[in-house]
């Protein structure tokens, strides 16, 4: 009687051991499958992001091609180069300035002069590089002697900027200076009143702040701009 009971217990133990082994094997298979699905999903997302970036770059290129040798305003007769914009076509933040200066007009690139060097330092202080952001201006051509943009020049150029922003669809726009802020927000309020808080431009959060060129003339305002930049950094982390 005891021997029979011991034999049955042994058989039961063997069955339990086999069941445990089978269960472990099943769990491993599930883990492998889950890992495979996760890897495929990650690759698919990365591929989608790459395709999106390529599409944005292509669309921006189409806008630039549409502009061609733009003659919509009188600045075409005095410029050396049209300055379209530069940076990441999928940037989370776009910096919009007023107009190209002498260095930008010479090179055909935005913010490459002294003000541009200061903007680069601000971007780097944010933990980013110029490759991570997109930089452009309200006007694509330099006004003579860096004078203020005229209303008719803004009217002629703004549609191209609108298309750029629509394509990139950033999380935040940083409007650098009075003309960028007033143009995008359609307001006559001074930059001193507008800065320090977020506004909205066609569903995109917009932070106005002082232009880097202004900071070169008024270094004390750098602290104020840094306060605005910190608000942007906080928003980007959400």
MODELLER restraints for C-alpha pairs under 7 A, 6 or more apart:
rsr = mdl.restraints
at = mdl.atoms
rsr.add(forms.Gaussian(group=physical.xy_distance, feature=features.Distance(at['CA:53:A'], at['CA:89:A']), mean=6.04, stdev=0.5))
rsr.add(forms.Gaussian(group=physical.xy_distance, feature=features.Distance(at['CA:53:A'], at['CA:90:A']), mean=5.77, stdev=0.5))
rsr.add(forms.Gaussian(group=physical.xy_distance, feature=features.Distance(at['CA:56:A'], at['CA:89:A']), mean=5.57, stdev=0.5))
rsr.add(forms.Gaussian(group=physical.xy_distance, feature=features.Distance(at['CA:56:A'], at['CA:90:A']), mean=6.93, stdev=0.5))
rsr.add(forms.Gaussian(group=physical.xy_distance, feature=features.Distance(at['CA:56:A'], at['CA:167:A']), mean=6.08, stdev=0.5))
rsr.add(forms.Gaussian(group=physical.xy_distance, feature=features.Distance(at['CA:56:A'], at['CA:168:A']), mean=6.52, stdev=0.5))
rsr.add(forms.Gaussian(group=physical.xy_distance, feature=features.Distance(at['CA:57:A'], at['CA:89:A']), mean=5.51, stdev=0.5))
rsr.add(forms.Gaussian(group=physical.xy_distance, feature=features.Distance(at['CA:60:A'], at['CA:164:A']), mean=6.45, stdev=0.5))
rsr.add(forms.Gaussian(group=physical.xy_distance, feature=features.Distance(at['CA:64:A'], at['CA:84:A']), mean=6.87, stdev=0.5))
rsr.add(forms.Gaussian(group=physical.xy_distance, feature=features.Distance(at['CA:70:A'], at['CA:76:A']), mean=6.70, stdev=0.5))
rsr.add(forms.Gaussian(group=physical.xy_distance, feature=features.Distance(at['CA:72:A'], at['CA:156:A']), mean=6.08, stdev=0.5))
rsr.add(forms.Gaussian(group=physical.xy_distance, feature=features.Distance(at['CA:73:A'], at['CA:153:A']), mean=5.97, stdev=0.5))
rsr.add(forms.Gaussian(group=physical.xy_distance, feature=features.Distance(at['CA:73:A'], at['CA:156:A']), mean=6.62, stdev=0.5))
rsr.add(forms.Gaussian(group=physical.xy_distance, feature=features.Distance(at['CA:75:A'], at['CA:141:A']), mean=6.24, stdev=0.5))
rsr.add(forms.Gaussian(group=physical.xy_distance, feature=features.Distance(at['CA:75:A'], at['CA:142:A']), mean=6.95, stdev=0.5))
rsr.add(forms.Gaussian(group=physical.xy_distance, feature=features.Distance(at['CA:75:A'], at['CA:143:A']), mean=6.31, stdev=0.5))
rsr.add(forms.Gaussian(group=physical.xy_distance, feature=features.Distance(at['CA:78:A'], at['CA:144:A']), mean=6.95, stdev=0.5))
rsr.add(forms.Gaussian(group=physical.xy_distance, feature=features.Distance(at['CA:79:A'], at['CA:105:A']), mean=6.63, stdev=0.5))
rsr.add(forms.Gaussian(group=physical.xy_distance, feature=features.Distance(at['CA:79:A'], at['CA:141:A']), mean=6.02, stdev=0.5))
rsr.add(forms.Gaussian(group=physical.xy_distance, feature=features.Distance(at['CA:79:A'], at['CA:142:A']), mean=5.93, stdev=0.5))
rsr.add(forms.Gaussian(group=physical.xy_distance, feature=features.Distance(at['CA:80:A'], at['CA:105:A']), mean=5.71, stdev=0.5))
rsr.add(forms.Gaussian(group=physical.xy_distance, feature=features.Distance(at['CA:80:A'], at['CA:106:A']), mean=6.27, stdev=0.5))
rsr.add(forms.Gaussian(group=physical.xy_distance, feature=features.Distance(at['CA:81:A'], at['CA:105:A']), mean=5.22, stdev=0.5))
rsr.add(forms.Gaussian(group=physical.xy_distance, feature=features.Distance(at['CA:81:A'], at['CA:106:A']), mean=6.46, stdev=0.5))
rsr.add(forms.Gaussian(group=physical.xy_distance, feature=features.Distance(at['CA:81:A'], at['CA:108:A']), mean=5.11, stdev=0.5))
rsr.add(forms.Gaussian(group=physical.xy_distance, feature=features.Distance(at['CA:82:A'], at['CA:105:A']), mean=7.00, stdev=0.5))
rsr.add(forms.Gaussian(group=physical.xy_distance, feature=features.Distance(at['CA:82:A'], at['CA:108:A']), mean=5.91, stdev=0.5))
rsr.add(forms.Gaussian(group=physical.xy_distance, feature=features.Distance(at['CA:82:A'], at['CA:140:A']), mean=5.60, stdev=0.5))
rsr.add(forms.Gaussian(group=physical.xy_distance, feature=features.Distance(at['CA:82:A'], at['CA:141:A']), mean=5.29, stdev=0.5))
rsr.add(forms.Gaussian(group=physical.xy_distance, feature=features.Distance(at['CA:83:A'], at['CA:100:A']), mean=6.83, stdev=0.5))
rsr.add(forms.Gaussian(group=physical.xy_distance, feature=features.Distance(at['CA:83:A'], at['CA:104:A']), mean=6.97, stdev=0.5))
rsr.add(forms.Gaussian(group=physical.xy_distance, feature=features.Distance(at['CA:83:A'], at['CA:105:A']), mean=6.86, stdev=0.5))
rsr.add(forms.Gaussian(group=physical.xy_distance, feature=features.Distance(at['CA:83:A'], at['CA:108:A']), mean=4.75, stdev=0.5))
rsr.add(forms.Gaussian(group=physical.xy_distance, feature=features.Distance(at['CA:83:A'], at['CA:109:A']), mean=5.47, stdev=0.5))
rsr.add(forms.Gaussian(group=physical.xy_distance, feature=features.Distance(at['CA:83:A'], at['CA:110:A']), mean=6.21, stdev=0.5))
rsr.add(forms.Gaussian(group=physical.xy_distance, feature=features.Distance(at['CA:83:A'], at['CA:140:A']), mean=4.88, stdev=0.5))
rsr.add(forms.Gaussian(group=physical.xy_distance, feature=features.Distance(at['CA:83:A'], at['CA:141:A']), mean=6.15, stdev=0.5))
rsr.add(forms.Gaussian(group=physical.xy_distance, feature=features.Distance(at['CA:84:A'], at['CA:136:A']), mean=6.62, stdev=0.5))
rsr.add(forms.Gaussian(group=physical.xy_distance, feature=features.Distance(at['CA:84:A'], at['CA:140:A']), mean=5.64, stdev=0.5))
rsr.add(forms.Gaussian(group=physical.xy_distance, feature=features.Distance(at['CA:85:A'], at['CA:109:A']), mean=6.68, stdev=0.5))
rsr.add(forms.Gaussian(group=physical.xy_distance, feature=features.Distance(at['CA:85:A'], at['CA:110:A']), mean=5.99, stdev=0.5))
rsr.add(forms.Gaussian(group=physical.xy_distance, feature=features.Distance(at['CA:85:A'], at['CA:135:A']), mean=5.65, stdev=0.5))
rsr.add(forms.Gaussian(group=physical.xy_distance, feature=features.Distance(at['CA:85:A'], at['CA:136:A']), mean=4.36, stdev=0.5))
rsr.add(forms.Gaussian(group=physical.xy_distance, feature=features.Distance(at['CA:86:A'], at['CA:109:A']), mean=6.95, stdev=0.5))
rsr.add(forms.Gaussian(group=physical.xy_distance, feature=features.Distance(at['CA:86:A'], at['CA:110:A']), mean=6.82, stdev=0.5))
rsr.add(forms.Gaussian(group=physical.xy_distance, feature=features.Distance(at['CA:86:A'], at['CA:134:A']), mean=5.74, stdev=0.5))
rsr.add(forms.Gaussian(group=physical.xy_distance, feature=features.Distance(at['CA:86:A'], at['CA:135:A']), mean=5.47, stdev=0.5))
rsr.add(forms.Gaussian(group=physical.xy_distance, feature=features.Distance(at['CA:86:A'], at['CA:136:A']), mean=6.65, stdev=0.5))
rsr.add(forms.Gaussian(group=physical.xy_distance, feature=features.Distance(at['CA:87:A'], at['CA:130:A']), mean=6.45, stdev=0.5))
rsr.add(forms.Gaussian(group=physical.xy_distance, feature=features.Distance(at['CA:87:A'], at['CA:131:A']), mean=5.38, stdev=0.5))
rsr.add(forms.Gaussian(group=physical.xy_distance, feature=features.Distance(at['CA:87:A'], at['CA:132:A']), mean=6.81, stdev=0.5))
rsr.add(forms.Gaussian(group=physical.xy_distance, feature=features.Distance(at['CA:87:A'], at['CA:133:A']), mean=5.57, stdev=0.5))
rsr.add(forms.Gaussian(group=physical.xy_distance, feature=features.Distance(at['CA:87:A'], at['CA:134:A']), mean=4.14, stdev=0.5))
rsr.add(forms.Gaussian(group=physical.xy_distance, feature=features.Distance(at['CA:87:A'], at['CA:135:A']), mean=6.18, stdev=0.5))
rsr.add(forms.Gaussian(group=physical.xy_distance, feature=features.Distance(at['CA:88:A'], at['CA:131:A']), mean=5.73, stdev=0.5))
rsr.add(forms.Gaussian(group=physical.xy_distance, feature=features.Distance(at['CA:88:A'], at['CA:132:A']), mean=5.54, stdev=0.5))
rsr.add(forms.Gaussian(group=physical.xy_distance, feature=features.Distance(at['CA:88:A'], at['CA:133:A']), mean=5.39, stdev=0.5))
rsr.add(forms.Gaussian(group=physical.xy_distance, feature=features.Distance(at['CA:88:A'], at['CA:134:A']), mean=5.33, stdev=0.5))
rsr.add(forms.Gaussian(group=physical.xy_distance, feature=features.Distance(at['CA:89:A'], at['CA:134:A']), mean=6.91, stdev=0.5))
rsr.add(forms.Gaussian(group=physical.xy_distance, feature=features.Distance(at['CA:89:A'], at['CA:168:A']), mean=5.62, stdev=0.5))
rsr.add(forms.Gaussian(group=physical.xy_distance, feature=features.Distance(at['CA:90:A'], at['CA:168:A']), mean=5.37, stdev=0.5))
rsr.add(forms.Gaussian(group=physical.xy_distance, feature=features.Distance(at['CA:91:A'], at['CA:132:A']), mean=6.04, stdev=0.5))
rsr.add(forms.Gaussian(group=physical.xy_distance, feature=features.Distance(at['CA:91:A'], at['CA:133:A']), mean=4.91, stdev=0.5))
rsr.add(forms.Gaussian(group=physical.xy_distance, feature=features.Distance(at['CA:91:A'], at['CA:134:A']), mean=5.91, stdev=0.5))
rsr.add(forms.Gaussian(group=physical.xy_distance, feature=features.Distance(at['CA:91:A'], at['CA:168:A']), mean=6.67, stdev=0.5))
rsr.add(forms.Gaussian(group=physical.xy_distance, feature=features.Distance(at['CA:91:A'], at['CA:170:A']), mean=5.86, stdev=0.5))
rsr.add(forms.Gaussian(group=physical.xy_distance, feature=features.Distance(at['CA:92:A'], at['CA:133:A']), mean=6.79, stdev=0.5))
rsr.add(forms.Gaussian(group=physical.xy_distance, feature=features.Distance(at['CA:92:A'], at['CA:170:A']), mean=4.46, stdev=0.5))
rsr.add(forms.Gaussian(group=physical.xy_distance, feature=features.Distance(at['CA:92:A'], at['CA:171:A']), mean=4.88, stdev=0.5))
rsr.add(forms.Gaussian(group=physical.xy_distance, feature=features.Distance(at['CA:92:A'], at['CA:172:A']), mean=6.32, stdev=0.5))
rsr.add(forms.Gaussian(group=physical.xy_distance, feature=features.Distance(at['CA:93:A'], at['CA:133:A']), mean=5.61, stdev=0.5))
rsr.add(forms.Gaussian(group=physical.xy_distance, feature=features.Distance(at['CA:93:A'], at['CA:134:A']), mean=6.69, stdev=0.5))
rsr.add(forms.Gaussian(group=physical.xy_distance, feature=features.Distance(at['CA:93:A'], at['CA:170:A']), mean=5.34, stdev=0.5))
rsr.add(forms.Gaussian(group=physical.xy_distance, feature=features.Distance(at['CA:93:A'], at['CA:171:A']), mean=5.95, stdev=0.5))
rsr.add(forms.Gaussian(group=physical.xy_distance, feature=features.Distance(at['CA:93:A'], at['CA:172:A']), mean=4.79, stdev=0.5))
rsr.add(forms.Gaussian(group=physical.xy_distance, feature=features.Distance(at['CA:93:A'], at['CA:173:A']), mean=5.58, stdev=0.5))
rsr.add(forms.Gaussian(group=physical.xy_distance, feature=features.Distance(at['CA:94:A'], at['CA:133:A']), mean=5.93, stdev=0.5))
rsr.add(forms.Gaussian(group=physical.xy_distance, feature=features.Distance(at['CA:94:A'], at['CA:134:A']), mean=4.73, stdev=0.5))
rsr.add(forms.Gaussian(group=physical.xy_distance, feature=features.Distance(at['CA:94:A'], at['CA:135:A']), mean=5.80, stdev=0.5))
rsr.add(forms.Gaussian(group=physical.xy_distance, feature=features.Distance(at['CA:94:A'], at['CA:170:A']), mean=6.48, stdev=0.5))
rsr.add(forms.Gaussian(group=physical.xy_distance, feature=features.Distance(at['CA:94:A'], at['CA:172:A']), mean=6.57, stdev=0.5))
rsr.add(forms.Gaussian(group=physical.xy_distance, feature=features.Distance(at['CA:94:A'], at['CA:173:A']), mean=4.87, stdev=0.5))
rsr.add(forms.Gaussian(group=physical.xy_distance, feature=features.Distance(at['CA:94:A'], at['CA:174:A']), mean=6.16, stdev=0.5))
rsr.add(forms.Gaussian(group=physical.xy_distance, feature=features.Distance(at['CA:95:A'], at['CA:134:A']), mean=6.27, stdev=0.5))
rsr.add(forms.Gaussian(group=physical.xy_distance, feature=features.Distance(at['CA:95:A'], at['CA:135:A']), mean=4.85, stdev=0.5))
rsr.add(forms.Gaussian(group=physical.xy_distance, feature=features.Distance(at['CA:95:A'], at['CA:136:A']), mean=6.42, stdev=0.5))
rsr.add(forms.Gaussian(group=physical.xy_distance, feature=features.Distance(at['CA:95:A'], at['CA:173:A']), mean=5.98, stdev=0.5))
rsr.add(forms.Gaussian(group=physical.xy_distance, feature=features.Distance(at['CA:95:A'], at['CA:174:A']), mean=4.81, stdev=0.5))
rsr.add(forms.Gaussian(group=physical.xy_distance, feature=features.Distance(at['CA:95:A'], at['CA:175:A']), mean=6.10, stdev=0.5))
rsr.add(forms.Gaussian(group=physical.xy_distance, feature=features.Distance(at['CA:95:A'], at['CA:176:A']), mean=6.87, stdev=0.5))
rsr.add(forms.Gaussian(group=physical.xy_distance, feature=features.Distance(at['CA:96:A'], at['CA:135:A']), mean=6.08, stdev=0.5))
rsr.add(forms.Gaussian(group=physical.xy_distance, feature=features.Distance(at['CA:96:A'], at['CA:136:A']), mean=5.10, stdev=0.5))
rsr.add(forms.Gaussian(group=physical.xy_distance, feature=features.Distance(at['CA:96:A'], at['CA:137:A']), mean=4.94, stdev=0.5))
rsr.add(forms.Gaussian(group=physical.xy_distance, feature=features.Distance(at['CA:96:A'], at['CA:138:A']), mean=6.71, stdev=0.5))
rsr.add(forms.Gaussian(group=physical.xy_distance, feature=features.Distance(at['CA:96:A'], at['CA:174:A']), mean=6.21, stdev=0.5))
rsr.add(forms.Gaussian(group=physical.xy_distance, feature=features.Distance(at['CA:96:A'], at['CA:175:A']), mean=5.02, stdev=0.5))
rsr.add(forms.Gaussian(group=physical.xy_distance, feature=features.Distance(at['CA:96:A'], at['CA:176:A']), mean=5.82, stdev=0.5))
rsr.add(forms.Gaussian(group=physical.xy_distance, feature=features.Distance(at['CA:96:A'], at['CA:180:A']), mean=6.35, stdev=0.5))
rsr.add(forms.Gaussian(group=physical.xy_distance, feature=features.Distance(at['CA:97:A'], at['CA:136:A']), mean=6.26, stdev=0.5))
rsr.add(forms.Gaussian(group=physical.xy_distance, feature=features.Distance(at['CA:97:A'], at['CA:137:A']), mean=4.34, stdev=0.5))
rsr.add(forms.Gaussian(group=physical.xy_distance, feature=features.Distance(at['CA:97:A'], at['CA:138:A']), mean=6.21, stdev=0.5))
rsr.add(forms.Gaussian(group=physical.xy_distance, feature=features.Distance(at['CA:97:A'], at['CA:175:A']), mean=6.32, stdev=0.5))
rsr.add(forms.Gaussian(group=physical.xy_distance, feature=features.Distance(at['CA:97:A'], at['CA:176:A']), mean=4.83, stdev=0.5))
rsr.add(forms.Gaussian(group=physical.xy_distance, feature=features.Distance(at['CA:97:A'], at['CA:177:A']), mean=6.66, stdev=0.5))
rsr.add(forms.Gaussian(group=physical.xy_distance, feature=features.Distance(at['CA:97:A'], at['CA:180:A']), mean=5.67, stdev=0.5))
rsr.add(forms.Gaussian(group=physical.xy_distance, feature=features.Distance(at['CA:98:A'], at['CA:137:A']), mean=5.17, stdev=0.5))
rsr.add(forms.Gaussian(group=physical.xy_distance, feature=features.Distance(at['CA:98:A'], at['CA:138:A']), mean=5.19, stdev=0.5))
rsr.add(forms.Gaussian(group=physical.xy_distance, feature=features.Distance(at['CA:98:A'], at['CA:139:A']), mean=6.43, stdev=0.5))
rsr.add(forms.Gaussian(group=physical.xy_distance, feature=features.Distance(at['CA:98:A'], at['CA:177:A']), mean=6.87, stdev=0.5))
rsr.add(forms.Gaussian(group=physical.xy_distance, feature=features.Distance(at['CA:98:A'], at['CA:179:A']), mean=5.78, stdev=0.5))
rsr.add(forms.Gaussian(group=physical.xy_distance, feature=features.Distance(at['CA:98:A'], at['CA:180:A']), mean=5.39, stdev=0.5))
rsr.add(forms.Gaussian(group=physical.xy_distance, feature=features.Distance(at['CA:99:A'], at['CA:137:A']), mean=5.22, stdev=0.5))
rsr.add(forms.Gaussian(group=physical.xy_distance, feature=features.Distance(at['CA:99:A'], at['CA:138:A']), mean=5.97, stdev=0.5))
rsr.add(forms.Gaussian(group=physical.xy_distance, feature=features.Distance(at['CA:99:A'], at['CA:139:A']), mean=4.80, stdev=0.5))
rsr.add(forms.Gaussian(group=physical.xy_distance, feature=features.Distance(at['CA:99:A'], at['CA:140:A']), mean=6.41, stdev=0.5))
rsr.add(forms.Gaussian(group=physical.xy_distance, feature=features.Distance(at['CA:99:A'], at['CA:141:A']), mean=6.61, stdev=0.5))
rsr.add(forms.Gaussian(group=physical.xy_distance, feature=features.Distance(at['CA:99:A'], at['CA:142:A']), mean=5.93, stdev=0.5))
rsr.add(forms.Gaussian(group=physical.xy_distance, feature=features.Distance(at['CA:100:A'], at['CA:110:A']), mean=6.40, stdev=0.5))
rsr.add(forms.Gaussian(group=physical.xy_distance, feature=features.Distance(at['CA:100:A'], at['CA:140:A']), mean=6.73, stdev=0.5))
rsr.add(forms.Gaussian(group=physical.xy_distance, feature=features.Distance(at['CA:100:A'], at['CA:141:A']), mean=6.03, stdev=0.5))
rsr.add(forms.Gaussian(group=physical.xy_distance, feature=features.Distance(at['CA:100:A'], at['CA:142:A']), mean=4.78, stdev=0.5))
rsr.add(forms.Gaussian(group=physical.xy_distance, feature=features.Distance(at['CA:101:A'], at['CA:142:A']), mean=5.74, stdev=0.5))
rsr.add(forms.Gaussian(group=physical.xy_distance, feature=features.Distance(at['CA:101:A'], at['CA:146:A']), mean=6.17, stdev=0.5))
rsr.add(forms.Gaussian(group=physical.xy_distance, feature=features.Distance(at['CA:103:A'], at['CA:112:A']), mean=6.33, stdev=0.5))
rsr.add(forms.Gaussian(group=physical.xy_distance, feature=features.Distance(at['CA:103:A'], at['CA:113:A']), mean=5.37, stdev=0.5))
rsr.add(forms.Gaussian(group=physical.xy_distance, feature=features.Distance(at['CA:104:A'], at['CA:110:A']), mean=5.50, stdev=0.5))
rsr.add(forms.Gaussian(group=physical.xy_distance, feature=features.Distance(at['CA:104:A'], at['CA:111:A']), mean=6.34, stdev=0.5))
rsr.add(forms.Gaussian(group=physical.xy_distance, feature=features.Distance(at['CA:104:A'], at['CA:112:A']), mean=5.95, stdev=0.5))
rsr.add(forms.Gaussian(group=physical.xy_distance, feature=features.Distance(at['CA:104:A'], at['CA:113:A']), mean=6.84, stdev=0.5))
rsr.add(forms.Gaussian(group=physical.xy_distance, feature=features.Distance(at['CA:105:A'], at['CA:142:A']), mean=6.17, stdev=0.5))
rsr.add(forms.Gaussian(group=physical.xy_distance, feature=features.Distance(at['CA:110:A'], at['CA:135:A']), mean=6.58, stdev=0.5))
rsr.add(forms.Gaussian(group=physical.xy_distance, feature=features.Distance(at['CA:110:A'], at['CA:136:A']), mean=6.02, stdev=0.5))
rsr.add(forms.Gaussian(group=physical.xy_distance, feature=features.Distance(at['CA:115:A'], at['CA:212:A']), mean=5.02, stdev=0.5))
rsr.add(forms.Gaussian(group=physical.xy_distance, feature=features.Distance(at['CA:115:A'], at['CA:213:A']), mean=4.90, stdev=0.5))
rsr.add(forms.Gaussian(group=physical.xy_distance, feature=features.Distance(at['CA:118:A'], at['CA:212:A']), mean=6.28, stdev=0.5))
rsr.add(forms.Gaussian(group=physical.xy_distance, feature=features.Distance(at['CA:119:A'], at['CA:212:A']), mean=6.16, stdev=0.5))
rsr.add(forms.Gaussian(group=physical.xy_distance, feature=features.Distance(at['CA:120:A'], at['CA:130:A']), mean=6.70, stdev=0.5))
rsr.add(forms.Gaussian(group=physical.xy_distance, feature=features.Distance(at['CA:123:A'], at['CA:129:A']), mean=6.02, stdev=0.5))
rsr.add(forms.Gaussian(group=physical.xy_distance, feature=features.Distance(at['CA:123:A'], at['CA:130:A']), mean=6.95, stdev=0.5))
rsr.add(forms.Gaussian(group=physical.xy_distance, feature=features.Distance(at['CA:126:A'], at['CA:233:A']), mean=6.82, stdev=0.5))
rsr.add(forms.Gaussian(group=physical.xy_distance, feature=features.Distance(at['CA:138:A'], at['CA:154:A']), mean=6.84, stdev=0.5))
rsr.add(forms.Gaussian(group=physical.xy_distance, feature=features.Distance(at['CA:138:A'], at['CA:157:A']), mean=6.93, stdev=0.5))
rsr.add(forms.Gaussian(group=physical.xy_distance, feature=features.Distance(at['CA:138:A'], at['CA:158:A']), mean=6.27, stdev=0.5))
rsr.add(forms.Gaussian(group=physical.xy_distance, feature=features.Distance(at['CA:138:A'], at['CA:161:A']), mean=6.58, stdev=0.5))
rsr.add(forms.Gaussian(group=physical.xy_distance, feature=features.Distance(at['CA:138:A'], at['CA:180:A']), mean=6.15, stdev=0.5))
rsr.add(forms.Gaussian(group=physical.xy_distance, feature=features.Distance(at['CA:139:A'], at['CA:154:A']), mean=6.41, stdev=0.5))
rsr.add(forms.Gaussian(group=physical.xy_distance, feature=features.Distance(at['CA:139:A'], at['CA:157:A']), mean=5.77, stdev=0.5))
rsr.add(forms.Gaussian(group=physical.xy_distance, feature=features.Distance(at['CA:140:A'], at['CA:157:A']), mean=6.98, stdev=0.5))
rsr.add(forms.Gaussian(group=physical.xy_distance, feature=features.Distance(at['CA:143:A'], at['CA:149:A']), mean=6.63, stdev=0.5))
rsr.add(forms.Gaussian(group=physical.xy_distance, feature=features.Distance(at['CA:171:A'], at['CA:204:A']), mean=6.21, stdev=0.5))
rsr.add(forms.Gaussian(group=physical.xy_distance, feature=features.Distance(at['CA:171:A'], at['CA:205:A']), mean=6.72, stdev=0.5))
rsr.add(forms.Gaussian(group=physical.xy_distance, feature=features.Distance(at['CA:172:A'], at['CA:204:A']), mean=6.05, stdev=0.5))
rsr.add(forms.Gaussian(group=physical.xy_distance, feature=features.Distance(at['CA:172:A'], at['CA:205:A']), mean=5.00, stdev=0.5))
rsr.add(forms.Gaussian(group=physical.xy_distance, feature=features.Distance(at['CA:172:A'], at['CA:206:A']), mean=5.66, stdev=0.5))
rsr.add(forms.Gaussian(group=physical.xy_distance, feature=features.Distance(at['CA:173:A'], at['CA:205:A']), mean=6.32, stdev=0.5))
rsr.add(forms.Gaussian(group=physical.xy_distance, feature=features.Distance(at['CA:173:A'], at['CA:206:A']), mean=4.62, stdev=0.5))
rsr.add(forms.Gaussian(group=physical.xy_distance, feature=features.Distance(at['CA:173:A'], at['CA:207:A']), mean=6.27, stdev=0.5))
rsr.add(forms.Gaussian(group=physical.xy_distance, feature=features.Distance(at['CA:174:A'], at['CA:206:A']), mean=5.76, stdev=0.5))
rsr.add(forms.Gaussian(group=physical.xy_distance, feature=features.Distance(at['CA:174:A'], at['CA:207:A']), mean=4.86, stdev=0.5))
rsr.add(forms.Gaussian(group=physical.xy_distance, feature=features.Distance(at['CA:174:A'], at['CA:208:A']), mean=5.76, stdev=0.5))
rsr.add(forms.Gaussian(group=physical.xy_distance, feature=features.Distance(at['CA:175:A'], at['CA:181:A']), mean=5.19, stdev=0.5))
rsr.add(forms.Gaussian(group=physical.xy_distance, feature=features.Distance(at['CA:175:A'], at['CA:206:A']), mean=6.95, stdev=0.5))
rsr.add(forms.Gaussian(group=physical.xy_distance, feature=features.Distance(at['CA:175:A'], at['CA:207:A']), mean=6.10, stdev=0.5))
rsr.add(forms.Gaussian(group=physical.xy_distance, feature=features.Distance(at['CA:175:A'], at['CA:208:A']), mean=4.57, stdev=0.5))
rsr.add(forms.Gaussian(group=physical.xy_distance, feature=features.Distance(at['CA:175:A'], at['CA:209:A']), mean=6.26, stdev=0.5))
rsr.add(forms.Gaussian(group=physical.xy_distance, feature=features.Distance(at['CA:176:A'], at['CA:208:A']), mean=6.18, stdev=0.5))
rsr.add(forms.Gaussian(group=physical.xy_distance, feature=features.Distance(at['CA:176:A'], at['CA:209:A']), mean=5.44, stdev=0.5))
rsr.add(forms.Gaussian(group=physical.xy_distance, feature=features.Distance(at['CA:176:A'], at['CA:210:A']), mean=5.57, stdev=0.5))
rsr.add(forms.Gaussian(group=physical.xy_distance, feature=features.Distance(at['CA:176:A'], at['CA:211:A']), mean=4.52, stdev=0.5))
rsr.add(forms.Gaussian(group=physical.xy_distance, feature=features.Distance(at['CA:177:A'], at['CA:191:A']), mean=6.65, stdev=0.5))
rsr.add(forms.Gaussian(group=physical.xy_distance, feature=features.Distance(at['CA:177:A'], at['CA:209:A']), mean=6.01, stdev=0.5))
rsr.add(forms.Gaussian(group=physical.xy_distance, feature=features.Distance(at['CA:177:A'], at['CA:210:A']), mean=4.70, stdev=0.5))
rsr.add(forms.Gaussian(group=physical.xy_distance, feature=features.Distance(at['CA:177:A'], at['CA:211:A']), mean=4.27, stdev=0.5))
rsr.add(forms.Gaussian(group=physical.xy_distance, feature=features.Distance(at['CA:178:A'], at['CA:190:A']), mean=6.58, stdev=0.5))
rsr.add(forms.Gaussian(group=physical.xy_distance, feature=features.Distance(at['CA:178:A'], at['CA:191:A']), mean=5.24, stdev=0.5))
rsr.add(forms.Gaussian(group=physical.xy_distance, feature=features.Distance(at['CA:181:A'], at['CA:208:A']), mean=5.72, stdev=0.5))
rsr.add(forms.Gaussian(group=physical.xy_distance, feature=features.Distance(at['CA:182:A'], at['CA:188:A']), mean=5.98, stdev=0.5))
rsr.add(forms.Gaussian(group=physical.xy_distance, feature=features.Distance(at['CA:184:A'], at['CA:201:A']), mean=6.72, stdev=0.5))
rsr.add(forms.Gaussian(group=physical.xy_distance, feature=features.Distance(at['CA:185:A'], at['CA:201:A']), mean=6.52, stdev=0.5))
rsr.add(forms.Gaussian(group=physical.xy_distance, feature=features.Distance(at['CA:191:A'], at['CA:208:A']), mean=6.90, stdev=0.5))
rsr.add(forms.Gaussian(group=physical.xy_distance, feature=features.Distance(at['CA:191:A'], at['CA:209:A']), mean=6.79, stdev=0.5))
rsr.add(forms.Gaussian(group=physical.xy_distance, feature=features.Distance(at['CA:194:A'], at['CA:208:A']), mean=6.22, stdev=0.5))
rsr.add(forms.Gaussian(group=physical.xy_distance, feature=features.Distance(at['CA:195:A'], at['CA:207:A']), mean=6.63, stdev=0.5))
rsr.add(forms.Gaussian(group=physical.xy_distance, feature=features.Distance(at['CA:195:A'], at['CA:208:A']), mean=4.78, stdev=0.5))
rsr.add(forms.Gaussian(group=physical.xy_distance, feature=features.Distance(at['CA:195:A'], at['CA:209:A']), mean=5.10, stdev=0.5))
rsr.add(forms.Gaussian(group=physical.xy_distance, feature=features.Distance(at['CA:196:A'], at['CA:228:A']), mean=5.43, stdev=0.5))
rsr.add(forms.Gaussian(group=physical.xy_distance, feature=features.Distance(at['CA:197:A'], at['CA:207:A']), mean=6.32, stdev=0.5))
rsr.add(forms.Gaussian(group=physical.xy_distance, feature=features.Distance(at['CA:198:A'], at['CA:205:A']), mean=6.05, stdev=0.5))
rsr.add(forms.Gaussian(group=physical.xy_distance, feature=features.Distance(at['CA:198:A'], at['CA:206:A']), mean=5.44, stdev=0.5))
rsr.add(forms.Gaussian(group=physical.xy_distance, feature=features.Distance(at['CA:198:A'], at['CA:207:A']), mean=4.95, stdev=0.5))
rsr.add(forms.Gaussian(group=physical.xy_distance, feature=features.Distance(at['CA:199:A'], at['CA:205:A']), mean=5.77, stdev=0.5))
rsr.add(forms.Gaussian(group=physical.xy_distance, feature=features.Distance(at['CA:199:A'], at['CA:206:A']), mean=4.99, stdev=0.5))
rsr.add(forms.Gaussian(group=physical.xy_distance, feature=features.Distance(at['CA:199:A'], at['CA:207:A']), mean=6.35, stdev=0.5))
rsr.add(forms.Gaussian(group=physical.xy_distance, feature=features.Distance(at['CA:200:A'], at['CA:206:A']), mean=5.35, stdev=0.5))
rsr.add(forms.Gaussian(group=physical.xy_distance, feature=features.Distance(at['CA:209:A'], at['CA:225:A']), mean=6.06, stdev=0.5))
rsr.add(forms.Gaussian(group=physical.xy_distance, feature=features.Distance(at['CA:209:A'], at['CA:228:A']), mean=6.63, stdev=0.5))
rsr.add(forms.Gaussian(group=physical.xy_distance, feature=features.Distance(at['CA:210:A'], at['CA:225:A']), mean=6.40, stdev=0.5))
rsr.add(forms.Gaussian(group=physical.xy_distance, feature=features.Distance(at['CA:215:A'], at['CA:221:A']), mean=5.99, stdev=0.5))
rsr.add(forms.Gaussian(group=physical.xy_distance, feature=features.Distance(at['CA:215:A'], at['CA:222:A']), mean=6.08, stdev=0.5))
